[in-house]
């Protein structure tokens, strides 16, 4: 399995478990939060279910970014990789879950 495929599998598993503190951290921006609890719940569900990866939106095959539309609002989501030993640093190897803390952010497109 290639490194990109390992990262994609870890990212897919992480997204499926958004909200589980053992999986990693996730955030919604102030713009998303201001749309209300029901909107946030729909956004989280859409990110969890996202499978529309294409070479245009996923050029590296890592499943680390996507776009969804909720109630007419375009949202982006992205996954960043941090070093578990020092969260101020990038992960030394995003394909290794033992050294990588995944952080997912959901934002309105205009917040990008």
JOMO-V341270 format. One record per residue. N is the residue number from 0. RES is the residue in one small letter. SS is DSSP state (hx for helix, st for strand, lp for the rest). NEAR is the number of other C-alpha atoms within 12 Angstrom. Layout:
n:res:ss:near
N:RES:SS:NEAR
N:RES:SS:NEAR
This chain:
n:res:ss:near
0:x:lp:9
1:x:lp:12
2:x:hx:16
3:x:hx:21
4:x:hx:20
5:x:hx:22
6:x:hx:28
7:x:hx:29
8:x:hx:23
9:x:hx:29
10:x:hx:40
11:x:hx:30
12:x:hx:24
13:x:hx:34
14:x:hx:38
15:x:hx:23
16:x:lp:24
17:x:lp:31
18:x:lp:22
19:x:lp:14
20:x:lp:15
21:x:lp:15
22:x:lp:23
23:x:lp:29
24:x:st:27
25:x:st:30
26:x:st:25
27:x:st:31
28:x:lp:25
29:x:hx:16
30:x:hx:23
31:x:hx:33
32:x:hx:21
33:x:lp:14
34:x:lp:22
35:x:lp:16
36:x:hx:13
37:x:hx:15
38:x:hx:26
39:x:hx:28
40:x:hx:21
41:x:hx:23
42:x:hx:38
43:x:hx:34
44:x:hx:21
45:x:hx:27
46:x:hx:41
47:x:hx:29
48:x:hx:21
49:x:lp:26
50:x:lp:21
51:x:lp:19
52:x:lp:22
53:x:lp:17
54:x:lp:13
55:x:lp:13
56:x:lp:20
57:x:lp:20
58:x:lp:15
59:x:lp:19
60:x:lp:24
61:x:lp:29
62:x:lp:36
63:x:lp:40
64:x:st:35
65:x:st:38
66:x:st:33
67:x:st:30
68:x:st:24
69:x:st:25
70:x:lp:18
71:x:lp:12
72:x:st:21
73:x:st:23
74:x:st:33
75:x:st:32
76:x:st:36
77:x:st:35
78:x:st:33
79:x:st:31
80:x:st:35
81:x:st:27
82:x:st:23
83:x:lp:23
84:x:lp:14
85:x:lp:14
86:x:lp:18
87:x:lp:14
88:x:lp:16
89:x:st:19
90:x:lp:23
91:x:lp:20
92:x:lp:22
93:x:lp:30
94:x:lp:26
95:x:lp:24
96:x:lp:26
97:x:lp:19
98:x:lp:20
99:x:st:31
100:x:st:34
101:x:st:39
102:x:st:35
103:x:st:35
104:x:st:37
105:x:st:44
106:x:st:36
107:x:st:31
108:x:hx:22
109:x:hx:14
110:x:hx:17
111:x:lp:16
